[in-house]
Structures are given as structure tokens and as C-alpha cells.
Amino acid sequence: MNDLEKRFNEFEGETNHNLTILMGQTWKQGEQLRLLKSQVNERFDRLDDRVTEAHKELAEINQKLDQALSLLNKIASNGS
């Protein structure tokens, strides 16, 4: 019976050791995922800012084109 208890204790110790390693690896992967999530969120925020700025610039260009077309129409109607 003593041999069986010794083998069980060795098995229990090895199991605890392996679980500790697994928990450490899981924690590290969780940290890496949190860092990745943060970096992805920052990139999406920057991209969103760039898209918003592009929309503003396009709206300004569209407004200037409308003004130019209006001016051209006035010139064309005065010339006829």
C-alpha cells in the first residue's frame, strides 16, 4: 500500500505542477489578448477619425463644386 500511496502522491504533485504551468500560460495568453484588443481598438479609433475627416473634406469639396456650378450657370444665363 505504501508504494501505491507514493505513486499517487507523485501523480498528484505532477498534476499540480502541470496545472500551475497551464494556469500561467492561460494568464499570459489573456494578457496578450487584452493587449491585442487595446491595439485593435486604438487602430479603429484612428481609422474612424480619418474617415470622419475625409467625410468633412468631401463635403467641403462638394460645397465648392456646387458654388462653381452655380456661378457657371449664372455666367451661362447672362451670356444668352
mmCIF file of the N, C-alpha and C atoms, coordinates in Angstrom:
data_MODEL
# 
_entry.id   MODEL 
# 
loop_
_atom_site.group_PDB 
_atom_site.id 
_atom_site.type_symbol 
_atom_site.label_atom_id 
_atom_site.label_alt_id 
_atom_site.label_comp_id 
_atom_site.label_asym_id 
_atom_site.label_entity_id 
_atom_site.label_seq_id 
_atom_site.pdbx_PDB_ins_code 
_atom_site.Cartn_x 
_atom_site.Cartn_y 
_atom_site.Cartn_z 
_atom_site.occupancy 
_atom_site.B_iso_or_equiv 
_atom_site.pdbx_formal_charge 
_atom_site.auth_seq_id 
_atom_site.auth_comp_id 
_atom_site.auth_asym_id 
_atom_site.auth_atom_id 
_atom_site.pdbx_PDB_model_num 
ATOM 1   N N  . MET A 1 1  ? 0.819   -1.198 0.000   1.00 0.00 ? 1  MET A N  1 
ATOM 2   C CA . MET A 1 1  ? 0.000   0.000  0.000   1.00 0.00 ? 1  MET A CA 1 
ATOM 3   C C  . MET A 1 1  ? 0.857   1.254  0.000   1.00 0.00 ? 1  MET A C  1 
ATOM 4   N N  . ASN A 1 2  ? 2.000   1.172  0.611   1.00 0.00 ? 2  ASN A N  1 
ATOM 5   C CA . ASN A 1 2  ? 2.898   2.294  0.684   1.00 0.00 ? 2  ASN A CA 1 
ATOM 6   C C  . ASN A 1 2  ? 3.352   2.718  -0.718  1.00 0.00 ? 2  ASN A C  1 
ATOM 7   N N  . ASP A 1 3  ? 3.604   1.726  -1.600  1.00 0.00 ? 3  ASP A N  1 
ATOM 8   C CA . ASP A 1 3  ? 4.021   2.018  -2.976  1.00 0.00 ? 3  ASP A CA 1 
ATOM 9   C C  . ASP A 1 3  ? 2.897   2.719  -3.740  1.00 0.00 ? 3  ASP A C  1 
ATOM 10  N N  . LEU A 1 4  ? 1.676   2.280  -3.494  1.00 0.00 ? 4  LEU A N  1 
ATOM 11  C CA . LEU A 1 4  ? 0.523   2.894  -4.153  1.00 0.00 ? 4  LEU A CA 1 
ATOM 12  C C  . LEU A 1 4  ? 0.354   4.347  -3.695  1.00 0.00 ? 4  LEU A C  1 
ATOM 13  N N  . GLU A 1 5  ? 0.517   4.605  -2.409  1.00 0.00 ? 5  GLU A N  1 
ATOM 14  C CA . GLU A 1 5  ? 0.421   5.963  -1.896  1.00 0.00 ? 5  GLU A CA 1 
ATOM 15  C C  . GLU A 1 5  ? 1.528   6.842  -2.460  1.00 0.00 ? 5  GLU A C  1 
ATOM 16  N N  . LYS A 1 6  ? 2.723   6.283  -2.568  1.00 0.00 ? 6  LYS A N  1 
ATOM 17  C CA . LYS A 1 6  ? 3.848   7.040  -3.109  1.00 0.00 ? 6  LYS A CA 1 
ATOM 18  C C  . LYS A 1 6  ? 3.579   7.416  -4.563  1.00 0.00 ? 6  LYS A C  1 
ATOM 19  N N  . ARG A 1 7  ? 3.089   6.479  -5.346  1.00 0.00 ? 7  ARG A N  1 
ATOM 20  C CA . ARG A 1 7  ? 2.782   6.737  -6.760  1.00 0.00 ? 7  ARG A CA 1 
ATOM 21  C C  . ARG A 1 7  ? 1.662   7.769  -6.883  1.00 0.00 ? 7  ARG A C  1 
ATOM 22  N N  . PHE A 1 8  ? 0.680   7.662  -5.994  1.00 0.00 ? 8  PHE A N  1 
ATOM 23  C CA . PHE A 1 8  ? -0.423  8.630  -6.030  1.00 0.00 ? 8  PHE A CA 1 
ATOM 24  C C  . PHE A 1 8  ? 0.087   10.034 -5.694  1.00 0.00 ? 8  PHE A C  1 
ATOM 25  N N  . ASN A 1 9  ? 0.937   10.136 -4.689  1.00 0.00 ? 9  ASN A N  1 
ATOM 26  C CA . ASN A 1 9  ? 1.498   11.432 -4.309  1.00 0.00 ? 9  ASN A CA 1 
ATOM 27  C C  . ASN A 1 9  ? 2.343   12.019 -5.437  1.00 0.00 ? 9  ASN A C  1 
ATOM 28  N N  . GLU A 1 10 ? 3.114   11.181 -6.114  1.00 0.00 ? 10 GLU A N  1 
ATOM 29  C CA . GLU A 1 10 ? 3.903   11.655 -7.252  1.00 0.00 ? 10 GLU A CA 1 
ATOM 30  C C  . GLU A 1 10 ? 2.982   12.135 -8.374  1.00 0.00 ? 10 GLU A C  1 
ATOM 31  N N  . PHE A 1 11 ? 1.926   11.359 -8.626  1.00 0.00 ? 11 PHE A N  1 
ATOM 32  C CA . PHE A 1 11 ? 0.953   11.735 -9.649  1.00 0.00 ? 11 PHE A CA 1 
ATOM 33  C C  . PHE A 1 11 ? 0.277   13.055 -9.281  1.00 0.00 ? 11 PHE A C  1 
ATOM 34  N N  . GLU A 1 12 ? -0.102  13.197 -8.028  1.00 0.00 ? 12 GLU A N  1 
ATOM 35  C CA . GLU A 1 12 ? -0.753  14.416 -7.563  1.00 0.00 ? 12 GLU A CA 1 
ATOM 36  C C  . GLU A 1 12 ? 0.192   15.616 -7.697  1.00 0.00 ? 12 GLU A C  1 
ATOM 37  N N  . GLY A 1 13 ? 1.448   15.432 -7.332  1.00 0.00 ? 13 GLY A N  1 
ATOM 38  C CA . GLY A 1 13 ? 2.427   16.513 -7.452  1.00 0.00 ? 13 GLY A CA 1 
ATOM 39  C C  . GLY A 1 13 ? 2.652   16.906 -8.900  1.00 0.00 ? 13 GLY A C  1 
ATOM 40  N N  . GLU A 1 14 ? 2.765   15.907 -9.771  1.00 0.00 ? 14 GLU A N  1 
ATOM 41  C CA . GLU A 1 14 ? 2.952   16.191 -11.192 1.00 0.00 ? 14 GLU A CA 1 
ATOM 42  C C  . GLU A 1 14 ? 1.720   16.893 -11.772 1.00 0.00 ? 14 GLU A C  1 
ATOM 43  N N  . THR A 1 15 ? 0.547   16.440 -11.360 1.00 0.00 ? 15 THR A N  1 
ATOM 44  C CA . THR A 1 15 ? -0.688  17.069 -11.827 1.00 0.00 ? 15 THR A CA 1 
ATOM 45  C C  . THR A 1 15 ? -0.760  18.523 -11.376 1.00 0.00 ? 15 THR A C  1 
ATOM 46  N N  . ASN A 1 16 ? -0.439  18.778 -10.121 1.00 0.00 ? 16 ASN A N  1 
ATOM 47  C CA . ASN A 1 16 ? -0.444  20.152 -9.614  1.00 0.00 ? 16 ASN A CA 1 
ATOM 48  C C  . ASN A 1 16 ? 0.564   21.017 -10.366 1.00 0.00 ? 16 ASN A C  1 
ATOM 49  N N  . HIS A 1 17 ? 1.731   20.465 -10.623 1.00 0.00 ? 17 HIS A N  1 
ATOM 50  C CA . HIS A 1 17 ? 2.768   21.189 -11.370 1.00 0.00 ? 17 HIS A CA 1 
ATOM 51  C C  . HIS A 1 17 ? 2.266   21.536 -12.776 1.00 0.00 ? 17 HIS A C  1 
ATOM 52  N N  . ASN A 1 18 ? 1.692   20.554 -13.457 1.00 0.00 ? 18 ASN A N  1 
ATOM 53  C CA . ASN A 1 18 ? 1.191   20.788 -14.813 1.00 0.00 ? 18 ASN A CA 1 
ATOM 54  C C  . ASN A 1 18 ? 0.051   21.804 -14.833 1.00 0.00 ? 18 ASN A C  1 
ATOM 55  N N  . LEU A 1 19 ? -0.828  21.742 -13.838 1.00 0.00 ? 19 LEU A N  1 
ATOM 56  C CA . LEU A 1 19 ? -1.922  22.710 -13.758 1.00 0.00 ? 19 LEU A CA 1 
ATOM 57  C C  . LEU A 1 19 ? -1.399  24.120 -13.502 1.00 0.00 ? 19 LEU A C  1 
ATOM 58  N N  . THR A 1 20 ? -0.364  24.218 -12.679 1.00 0.00 ? 20 THR A N  1 
ATOM 59  C CA . THR A 1 20 ? 0.243   25.532 -12.416 1.00 0.00 ? 20 THR A CA 1 
ATOM 60  C C  . THR A 1 20 ? 0.832   26.110 -13.699 1.00 0.00 ? 20 THR A C  1 
ATOM 61  N N  . ILE A 1 21 ? 1.519   25.279 -14.463 1.00 0.00 ? 21 ILE A N  1 
ATOM 62  C CA . ILE A 1 21 ? 2.080   25.718 -15.750 1.00 0.00 ? 21 ILE A CA 1 
ATOM 63  C C  . ILE A 1 21 ? 0.956   26.146 -16.684 1.00 0.00 ? 21 ILE A C  1 
ATOM 64  N N  . LEU A 1 22 ? -0.083  25.350 -16.767 1.00 0.00 ? 22 LEU A N  1 
ATOM 65  C CA . LEU A 1 22 ? -1.220  25.658 -17.635 1.00 0.00 ? 22 LEU A CA 1 
ATOM 66  C C  . LEU A 1 22 ? -1.888  26.968 -17.228 1.00 0.00 ? 22 LEU A C  1 
ATOM 67  N N  . MET A 1 23 ? -2.047  27.189 -15.941 1.00 0.00 ? 23 MET A N  1 
ATOM 68  C CA . MET A 1 23 ? -2.648  28.434 -15.466 1.00 0.00 ? 23 MET A CA 1 
ATOM 69  C C  . MET A 1 23 ? -1.769  29.628 -15.839 1.00 0.00 ? 23 MET A C  1 
ATOM 70  N N  . GLY A 1 24 ? -0.471  29.479 -15.723 1.00 0.00 ? 24 GLY A N  1 
ATOM 71  C CA . GLY A 1 24 ? 0.450   30.552 -16.095 1.00 0.00 ? 24 GLY A CA 1 
ATOM 72  C C  . GLY A 1 24 ? 0.374   30.864 -17.572 1.00 0.00 ? 24 GLY A C  1 
ATOM 73  N N  . GLN A 1 25 ? 0.318   29.839 -18.390 1.00 0.00 ? 25 GLN A N  1 
ATOM 74  C CA . GLN A 1 25 ? 0.208   30.043 -19.836 1.00 0.00 ? 25 GLN A CA 1 
ATOM 75  C C  . GLN A 1 25 ? -1.121  30.704 -20.190 1.00 0.00 ? 25 GLN A C  1 
ATOM 76  N N  . THR A 1 26 ? -2.177  30.286 -19.543 1.00 0.00 ? 26 THR A N  1 
ATOM 77  C CA . THR A 1 26 ? -3.504  30.865 -19.789 1.00 0.00 ? 26 THR A CA 1 
ATOM 78  C C  . THR A 1 26 ? -3.528  32.333 -19.390 1.00 0.00 ? 26 THR A C  1 
ATOM 79  N N  . TRP A 1 27 ? -2.941  32.666 -18.247 1.00 0.00 ? 27 TRP A N  1 
ATOM 80  C CA . TRP A 1 27 ? -2.882  34.051 -17.803 1.00 0.00 ? 27 TRP A CA 1 
ATOM 81  C C  . TRP A 1 27 ? -2.105  34.891 -18.810 1.00 0.00 ? 27 TRP A C  1 
ATOM 82  N N  . LYS A 1 28 ? -0.959  34.374 -19.287 1.00 0.00 ? 28 LYS A N  1 
ATOM 83  C CA . LYS A 1 28 ? -0.137  35.102 -20.250 1.00 0.00 ? 28 LYS A CA 1 
ATOM 84  C C  . LYS A 1 28 ? -0.908  35.327 -21.551 1.00 0.00 ? 28 LYS A C  1 
ATOM 85  N N  . GLN A 1 29 ? -1.614  34.316 -22.013 1.00 0.00 ? 29 GLN A N  1 
ATOM 86  C CA . GLN A 1 29 ? -2.413  34.472 -23.232 1.00 0.00 ? 29 GLN A CA 1 
ATOM 87  C C  . GLN A 1 29 ? -3.524  35.494 -23.030 1.00 0.00 ? 29 GLN A C  1 
ATOM 88  N N  . GLY A 1 30 ? -4.121  35.519 -21.853 1.00 0.00 ? 30 GLY A N  1 
ATOM 89  C CA . GLY A 1 30 ? -5.143  36.514 -21.539 1.00 0.00 ? 30 GLY A CA 1 
ATOM 90  C C  . GLY A 1 30 ? -4.564  37.919 -21.597 1.00 0.00 ? 30 GLY A C  1 
ATOM 91  N N  . GLU A 1 31 ? -3.358  38.097 -21.058 1.00 0.00 ? 31 GLU A N  1 
ATOM 92  C CA . GLU A 1 31 ? -2.691  39.401 -21.119 1.00 0.00 ? 31 GLU A CA 1 
ATOM 93  C C  . GLU A 1 31 ? -2.417  39.797 -22.572 1.00 0.00 ? 31 GLU A C  1 
ATOM 94  N N  . GLN A 1 32 ? -1.968  38.843 -23.364 1.00 0.00 ? 32 GLN A N  1 
ATOM 95  C CA . GLN A 1 32 ? -1.684  39.124 -24.772 1.00 0.00 ? 32 GLN A CA 1 
ATOM 96  C C  . GLN A 1 32 ? -2.970  39.497 -25.517 1.00 0.00 ? 32 GLN A C  1 
ATOM 97  N N  . LEU A 1 33 ? -4.062  38.816 -25.211 1.00 0.00 ? 33 LEU A N  1 
ATOM 98  C CA . LEU A 1 33 ? -5.350  39.140 -25.848 1.00 0.00 ? 33 LEU A CA 1 
ATOM 99  C C  . LEU A 1 33 ? -5.837  40.522 -25.443 1.00 0.00 ? 33 LEU A C  1 
ATOM 100 N N  . ARG A 1 34 ? -5.656  40.893 -24.176 1.00 0.00 ? 34 ARG A N  1 
ATOM 101 C CA . ARG A 1 34 ? -6.049  42.232 -23.731 1.00 0.00 ? 34 ARG A CA 1 
ATOM 102 C C  . ARG A 1 34 ? -5.224  43.299 -24.449 1.00 0.00 ? 34 ARG A C  1 
ATOM 103 N N  . LEU A 1 35 ? -3.933  43.051 -24.618 1.00 0.00 ? 35 LEU A N  1 
ATOM 104 C CA . LEU A 1 35 ? -3.069  43.991 -25.325 1.00 0.00 ? 35 LEU A CA 1 
ATOM 105 C C  . LEU A 1 35 ? -3.485  44.103 -26.789 1.00 0.00 ? 35 LEU A C  1 
ATOM 106 N N  . LEU A 1 36 ? -3.756  42.967 -27.413 1.00 0.00 ? 36 LEU A N  1 
ATOM 107 C CA . LEU A 1 36 ? -4.198  42.961 -28.807 1.00 0.00 ? 36 LEU A CA 1 
ATOM 108 C C  . LEU A 1 36 ? -5.511  43.729 -28.952 1.00 0.00 ? 36 LEU A C  1 
ATOM 109 N N  . LYS A 1 37 ? -6.448  43.494 -28.046 1.00 0.00 ? 37 LYS A N  1 
ATOM 110 C CA . LYS A 1 37 ? -7.734  44.194 -28.091 1.00 0.00 ? 37 LYS A CA 1 
ATOM 111 C C  . LYS A 1 37 ? -7.522  45.699 -27.982 1.00 0.00 ? 37 LYS A C  1 
ATOM 112 N N  . SER A 1 38 ? -6.647  46.112 -27.082 1.00 0.00 ? 38 SER A N  1 
ATOM 113 C CA . SER A 1 38 ? -6.365  47.529 -26.910 1.00 0.00 ? 38 SER A CA 1 
ATOM 114 C C  . SER A 1 38 ? -5.766  48.126 -28.180 1.00 0.00 ? 38 SER A C  1 
ATOM 115 N N  . GLN A 1 39 ? -4.818  47.421 -28.782 1.00 0.00 ? 39 GLN A N  1 
ATOM 116 C CA . GLN A 1 39 ? -4.188  47.921 -30.003 1.00 0.00 ? 39 GLN A CA 1 
ATOM 117 C C  . GLN A 1 39 ? -5.188  47.990 -31.159 1.00 0.00 ? 39 GLN A C  1 
ATOM 118 N N  . VAL A 1 40 ? -6.029  46.992 -31.287 1.00 0.00 ? 40 VAL A N  1 
ATOM 119 C CA . VAL A 1 40 ? -7.035  46.991 -32.353 1.00 0.00 ? 40 VAL A CA 1 
ATOM 120 C C  . VAL A 1 40 ? -8.021  48.139 -32.146 1.00 0.00 ? 40 VAL A C  1 
ATOM 121 N N  . ASN A 1 41 ? -8.451  48.358 -30.900 1.00 0.00 ? 41 ASN A N  1 
ATOM 122 C CA . ASN A 1 41 ? -9.372  49.459 -30.610 1.00 0.00 ? 41 ASN A CA 1 
ATOM 123 C C  . ASN A 1 41 ? -8.745  50.807 -30.949 1.00 0.00 ? 41 ASN A C  1 
ATOM 124 N N  . GLU A 1 42 ? -7.461  50.970 -30.622 1.00 0.00 ? 42 GLU A N  1 
ATOM 125 C CA . GLU A 1 42 ? -6.771  52.224 -30.945 1.00 0.00 ? 42 GLU A CA 1 
ATOM 126 C C  . GLU A 1 42 ? -6.710  52.429 -32.455 1.00 0.00 ? 42 GLU A C  1 
ATOM 127 N N  . ARG A 1 43 ? -6.430  51.378 -33.190 1.00 0.00 ? 43 ARG A N  1 
ATOM 128 C CA . ARG A 1 43 ? -6.375  51.494 -34.650 1.00 0.00 ? 43 ARG A CA 1 
ATOM 129 C C  . ARG A 1 43 ? -7.747  51.823 -35.230 1.00 0.00 ? 43 ARG A C  1 
ATOM 130 N N  . PHE A 1 44 ? -8.797  51.197 -34.709 1.00 0.00 ? 44 PHE A N  1 
ATOM 131 C CA . PHE A 1 44 ? -10.148 51.505 -35.181 1.00 0.00 ? 44 PHE A CA 1 
ATOM 132 C C  . PHE A 1 44 ? -10.512 52.951 -34.869 1.00 0.00 ? 44 PHE A C  1 
ATOM 133 N N  . ASP A 1 45 ? -10.108 53.431 -33.697 1.00 0.00 ? 45 ASP A N  1 
ATOM 134 C CA . ASP A 1 45 ? -10.385 54.824 -33.345 1.00 0.00 ? 45 ASP A CA 1 
ATOM 135 C C  . ASP A 1 45 ? -9.676  55.778 -34.306 1.00 0.00 ? 45 ASP A C  1 
ATOM 136 N N  . ARG A 1 46 ? -8.414  55.488 -34.599 1.00 0.00 ? 46 ARG A N  1 
ATOM 137 C CA . ARG A 1 46 ? -7.672  56.342 -35.541 1.00 0.00 ? 46 ARG A CA 1 
ATOM 138 C C  . ARG A 1 46 ? -8.294  56.274 -36.928 1.00 0.00 ? 46 ARG A C  1 
ATOM 139 N N  . LEU A 1 47 ? -8.686  55.085 -37.342 1.00 0.00 ? 47 LEU A N  1 
ATOM 140 C CA . LEU A 1 47 ? -9.322  54.922 -38.652 1.00 0.00 ? 47 LEU A CA 1 
ATOM 141 C C  . LEU A 1 47 ? -10.640 55.681 -38.700 1.00 0.00 ? 47 LEU A C  1 
ATOM 142 N N  . ASP A 1 48 ? -11.411 55.595 -37.639 1.00 0.00 ? 48 ASP A N  1 
ATOM 143 C CA . ASP A 1 48 ? -12.683 56.316 -37.571 1.00 0.00 ? 48 ASP A CA 1 
ATOM 144 C C  . ASP A 1 48 ? -12.455 57.828 -37.675 1.00 0.00 ? 48 ASP A C  1 
ATOM 145 N N  . ASP A 1 49 ? -11.423 58.315 -36.993 1.00 0.00 ? 49 ASP A N  1 
ATOM 146 C CA . ASP A 1 49 ? -11.095 59.746 -37.081 1.00 0.00 ? 49 ASP A CA 1 
ATOM 147 C C  . ASP A 1 49 ? -10.718 60.131 -38.511 1.00 0.00 ? 49 ASP A C  1 
ATOM 148 N N  . ARG A 1 50 ? -9.952  59.284 -39.167 1.00 0.00 ? 50 ARG A N  1 
ATOM 149 C CA . ARG A 1 50 ? -9.545  59.577 -40.543 1.00 0.00 ? 50 ARG A CA 1 
ATOM 150 C C  . ARG A 1 50 ? -10.740 59.570 -41.495 1.00 0.00 ? 50 ARG A C  1 
ATOM 151 N N  . VAL A 1 51 ? -11.653 58.627 -41.310 1.00 0.00 ? 51 VAL A N  1 
ATOM 152 C CA . VAL A 1 51 ? -12.846 58.563 -42.158 1.00 0.00 ? 51 VAL A CA 1 
ATOM 153 C C  . VAL A 1 51 ? -13.715 59.800 -41.923 1.00 0.00 ? 51 VAL A C  1 
ATOM 154 N N  . THR A 1 52 ? -13.872 60.184 -40.668 1.00 0.00 ? 52 THR A N  1 
ATOM 155 C CA . THR A 1 52 ? -14.654 61.383 -40.355 1.00 0.00 ? 52 THR A CA 1 
ATOM 156 C C  . THR A 1 52 ? -14.035 62.613 -41.016 1.00 0.00 ? 52 THR A C  1 
ATOM 157 N N  . GLU A 1 53 ? -12.717 62.736 -40.931 1.00 0.00 ? 53 GLU A N  1 
ATOM 158 C CA . GLU A 1 53 ? -12.032 63.867 -41.556 1.00 0.00 ? 53 GLU A CA 1 
ATOM 159 C C  . GLU A 1 53 ? -12.205 63.829 -43.075 1.00 0.00 ? 53 GLU A C  1 
ATOM 160 N N  . ALA A 1 54 ? -12.137 62.657 -43.671 1.00 0.00 ? 54 ALA A N  1 
ATOM 161 C CA . ALA A 1 54 ? -12.329 62.529 -45.123 1.00 0.00 ? 54 ALA A CA 1 
ATOM 162 C C  . ALA A 1 54 ? -13.744 62.936 -45.517 1.00 0.00 ? 54 ALA A C  1 
ATOM 163 N N  . HIS A 1 55 ? -14.731 62.564 -44.714 1.00 0.00 ? 55 HIS A N  1 
ATOM 164 C CA . HIS A 1 55 ? -16.116 62.969 -44.994 1.00 0.00 ? 55 HIS A CA 1 
ATOM 165 C C  . HIS A 1 55 ? -16.262 64.483 -44.945 1.00 0.00 ? 55 HIS A C  1 
ATOM 166 N N  . LYS A 1 56 ? -15.613 65.112 -43.973 1.00 0.00 ? 56 LYS A N  1 
ATOM 167 C CA . LYS A 1 56 ? -15.671 66.570 -43.878 1.00 0.00 ? 56 LYS A CA 1 
ATOM 168 C C  . LYS A 1 56 ? -15.045 67.208 -45.120 1.00 0.00 ? 56 LYS A C  1 
ATOM 169 N N  . GLU A 1 57 ? -13.889 66.694 -45.523 1.00 0.00 ? 57 GLU A N  1 
ATOM 170 C CA . GLU A 1 57 ? -13.214 67.244 -46.693 1.00 0.00 ? 57 GLU A CA 1 
ATOM 171 C C  . GLU A 1 57 ? -14.050 67.052 -47.960 1.00 0.00 ? 57 GLU A C  1 
ATOM 172 N N  . LEU A 1 58 ? -14.665 65.890 -48.093 1.00 0.00 ? 58 LEU A N  1 
ATOM 173 C CA . LEU A 1 58 ? -15.529 65.645 -49.256 1.00 0.00 ? 58 LEU A CA 1 
ATOM 174 C C  . LEU A 1 58 ? -16.737 66.578 -49.254 1.00 0.00 ? 58 LEU A C  1 
ATOM 175 N N  . ALA A 1 59 ? -17.291 66.833 -48.101 1.00 0.00 ? 59 ALA A N  1 
ATOM 176 C CA . ALA A 1 59 ? -18.431 67.757 -48.011 1.00 0.00 ? 59 ALA A CA 1 
ATOM 177 C C  . ALA A 1 59 ? -18.008 69.167 -48.424 1.00 0.00 ? 59 ALA A C  1 
ATOM 178 N N  . GLU A 1 60 ? -16.818 69.583 -48.000 1.00 0.00 ? 60 GLU A N  1 
ATOM 179 C CA . GLU A 1 60 ? -16.312 70.899 -48.389 1.00 0.00 ? 60 GLU A CA 1 
ATOM 180 C C  . GLU A 1 60 ? -16.090 70.968 -49.904 1.00 0.00 ? 60 GLU A C  1 
ATOM 181 N N  . ILE A 1 61 ? -15.518 69.916 -50.469 1.00 0.00 ? 61 ILE A N  1 
ATOM 182 C CA . ILE A 1 61 ? -15.300 69.871 -51.921 1.00 0.00 ? 61 ILE A CA 1 
ATOM 183 C C  . ILE A 1 61 ? -16.630 69.907 -52.659 1.00 0.00 ? 61 ILE A C  1 
ATOM 184 N N  . ASN A 1 62 ? -17.596 69.156 -52.182 1.00 0.00 ? 62 ASN A N  1 
ATOM 185 C CA . ASN A 1 62 ? -18.926 69.132 -52.794 1.00 0.00 ? 62 ASN A CA 1 
ATOM 186 C C  . ASN A 1 62 ? -19.572 70.518 -52.747 1.00 0.00 ? 62 ASN A C  1 
ATOM 187 N N  . GLN A 1 63 ? -19.414 71.199 -51.620 1.00 0.00 ? 63 GLN A N  1 
ATOM 188 C CA . GLN A 1 63 ? -19.972 72.550 -51.477 1.00 0.00 ? 63 GLN A CA 1 
ATOM 189 C C  . GLN A 1 63 ? -19.297 73.505 -52.469 1.00 0.00 ? 63 GLN A C  1 
ATOM 190 N N  . LYS A 1 64 ? -17.988 73.407 -52.614 1.00 0.00 ? 64 LYS A N  1 
ATOM 191 C CA . LYS A 1 64 ? -17.271 74.273 -53.553 1.00 0.00 ? 64 LYS A CA 1 
ATOM 192 C C  . LYS A 1 64 ? -17.664 73.966 -55.000 1.00 0.00 ? 64 LYS A C  1 
ATOM 193 N N  . LEU A 1 65 ? -17.879 72.683 -55.305 1.00 0.00 ? 65 LEU A N  1 
ATOM 194 C CA . LEU A 1 65 ? -18.337 72.324 -56.653 1.00 0.00 ? 65 LEU A CA 1 
ATOM 195 C C  . LEU A 1 65 ? -19.724 72.885 -56.930 1.00 0.00 ? 65 LEU A C  1 
ATOM 196 N N  . ASP A 1 66 ? -20.596 72.810 -55.935 1.00 0.00 ? 66 ASP A N  1 
ATOM 197 C CA . ASP A 1 66 ? -21.939 73.392 -56.101 1.00 0.00 ? 66 ASP A CA 1 
ATOM 198 C C  . ASP A 1 66 ? -21.847 74.898 -56.352 1.00 0.00 ? 66 ASP A C  1 
ATOM 199 N N  . GLN A 1 67 ? -20.969 75.570 -55.624 1.00 0.00 ? 67 GLN A N  1 
ATOM 200 C CA . GLN A 1 67 ? -20.790 77.015 -55.824 1.00 0.00 ? 67 GLN A CA 1 
ATOM 201 C C  . GLN A 1 67 ? -20.248 77.306 -57.226 1.00 0.00 ? 67 GLN A C  1 
ATOM 202 N N  . ALA A 1 68 ? -19.297 76.500 -57.678 1.00 0.00 ? 68 ALA A N  1 
ATOM 203 C CA . ALA A 1 68 ? -18.721 76.699 -59.011 1.00 0.00 ? 68 ALA A CA 1 
ATOM 204 C C  . ALA A 1 68 ? -19.769 76.458 -60.092 1.00 0.00 ? 68 ALA A C  1 
ATOM 205 N N  . LEU A 1 69 ? -20.581 75.418 -59.936 1.00 0.00 ? 69 LEU A N  1 
ATOM 206 C CA . LEU A 1 69 ? -21.638 75.136 -60.912 1.00 0.00 ? 69 LEU A CA 1 
ATOM 207 C C  . LEU A 1 69 ? -22.670 76.256 -60.928 1.00 0.00 ? 69 LEU A C  1 
ATOM 208 N N  . SER A 1 70 ? -23.000 76.770 -59.778 1.00 0.00 ? 70 SER A N  1 
ATOM 209 C CA . SER A 1 70 ? -23.957 77.870 -59.696 1.00 0.00 ? 70 SER A CA 1 
ATOM 210 C C  . SER A 1 70 ? -23.398 79.094 -60.418 1.00 0.00 ? 70 SER A C  1 
ATOM 211 N N  . LEU A 1 71 ? -22.129 79.373 -60.197 1.00 0.00 ? 71 LEU A N  1 
ATOM 212 C CA . LEU A 1 71 ? -21.501 80.502 -60.855 1.00 0.00 ? 71 LEU A CA 1 
ATOM 213 C C  . LEU A 1 71 ? -21.461 80.305 -62.378 1.00 0.00 ? 71 LEU A C  1 
ATOM 214 N N  . LEU A 1 72 ? -21.128 79.110 -62.828 1.00 0.00 ? 72 LEU A N  1 
ATOM 215 C CA . LEU A 1 72 ? -21.117 78.799 -64.255 1.00 0.00 ? 72 LEU A CA 1 
ATOM 216 C C  . LEU A 1 72 ? -22.506 78.961 -64.873 1.00 0.00 ? 72 LEU A C  1 
ATOM 217 N N  . ASN A 1 73 ? -23.520 78.508 -64.134 1.00 0.00 ? 73 ASN A N  1 
ATOM 218 C CA . ASN A 1 73 ? -24.894 78.656 -64.630 1.00 0.00 ? 73 ASN A CA 1 
ATOM 219 C C  . ASN A 1 73 ? -25.288 80.131 -64.757 1.00 0.00 ? 73 ASN A C  1 
ATOM 220 N N  . LYS A 1 74 ? -24.868 80.947 -63.784 1.00 0.00 ? 74 LYS A N  1 
ATOM 221 C CA . LYS A 1 74 ? -25.153 82.384 -63.861 1.00 0.00 ? 74 LYS A CA 1 
ATOM 222 C C  . LYS A 1 74 ? -24.438 83.005 -65.058 1.00 0.00 ? 74 LYS A C  1 
ATOM 223 N N  . ILE A 1 75 ? -23.193 82.628 -65.262 1.00 0.00 ? 75 ILE A N  1 
ATOM 224 C CA . ILE A 1 75 ? -22.437 83.172 -66.398 1.00 0.00 ? 75 ILE A CA 1 
ATOM 225 C C  . ILE A 1 75 ? -23.080 82.750 -67.706 1.00 0.00 ? 75 ILE A C  1 
ATOM 226 N N  . ALA A 1 76 ? -23.488 81.489 -67.778 1.00 0.00 ? 76 ALA A N  1 
ATOM 227 C CA . ALA A 1 76 ? -24.121 80.974 -68.996 1.00 0.00 ? 76 ALA A CA 1 
ATOM 228 C C  . ALA A 1 76 ? -25.456 81.663 -69.273 1.00 0.00 ? 76 ALA A C  1 
ATOM 229 N N  . SER A 1 77 ? -26.234 81.919 -68.211 1.00 0.00 ? 77 SER A N  1 
ATOM 230 C CA . SER A 1 77 ? -27.551 82.556 -68.420 1.00 0.00 ? 77 SER A CA 1 
ATOM 231 C C  . SER A 1 77 ? -27.393 84.045 -68.769 1.00 0.00 ? 77 SER A C  1 
ATOM 232 N N  . ASN A 1 78 ? -26.349 84.703 -68.291 1.00 0.00 ? 78 ASN A N  1 
ATOM 233 C CA . ASN A 1 78 ? -26.114 86.106 -68.636 1.00 0.00 ? 78 ASN A CA 1 
ATOM 234 C C  . ASN A 1 78 ? -25.597 86.237 -70.073 1.00 0.00 ? 78 ASN A C  1 
ATOM 235 N N  . GLY A 1 79 ? -24.931 85.237 -70.557 1.00 0.00 ? 79 GLY A N  1 
ATOM 236 C CA . GLY A 1 79 ? -24.389 85.287 -71.901 1.00 0.00 ? 79 GLY A CA 1 
ATOM 237 C C  . GLY A 1 79 ? -25.409 84.983 -72.975 1.00 0.00 ? 79 GLY A C  1 
ATOM 238 N N  . SER A 1 80 ? -26.521 84.392 -72.633 1.00 0.00 ? 80 SER A N  1 
ATOM 239 C CA . SER A 1 80 ? -27.504 84.050 -73.674 1.00 0.00 ? 80 SER A CA 1 
ATOM 240 C C  . SER A 1 80 ? -28.524 85.082 -73.936 1.00 0.00 ? 80 SER A C  1 
# 
